[in-house]
Amino acid sequence: MDIEWNDSLPIYRQLRDRVVASILDGSLLEGDPLPSVRNVAADFRVNPLTVLKGYQMLVDEGLVEKRRGLGMFVRDGARALLLQSERRRFLNEEWPRICATIVRLGLEKDALFKQLDRVKKD
């Protein structure tokens, strides 16, 4: 498994973000185990401490729980918590820039909704 790392973010943060995306898209469900630190480190050719730091962020955020001797698991309610925080972040950080671009380009709402419908169908 090969991955391209983004130089603008630490690798542990990118690993954390990959787990978050997996929870949001449903490929990791509540109660599911996270891949072991060793496996992730080997698959992505990174230091196990880097993986552990990314996983610890998820524990600190209340998305993942450690089960002694068993590993780490997605907590109940993690997806709902993520949806709430990601929606808030999107509306506060990304949406204002998107709105400014829409206005600058003179895009009409009907054209935007048609595009949204096309994306939903895919």
Protein Blocks (a to p, Z undefined) as FASTA:
>chain_A
ZZdddfkbcfklmmmmmmmmmmmnopacghiacddfklmmmmnopafklmmmmmmmmmmn
opaccdehibccddehklmmmmmmmmmmmmmmmmmmmmmmmmmnopafklmmmmmmmmmm
ZZ
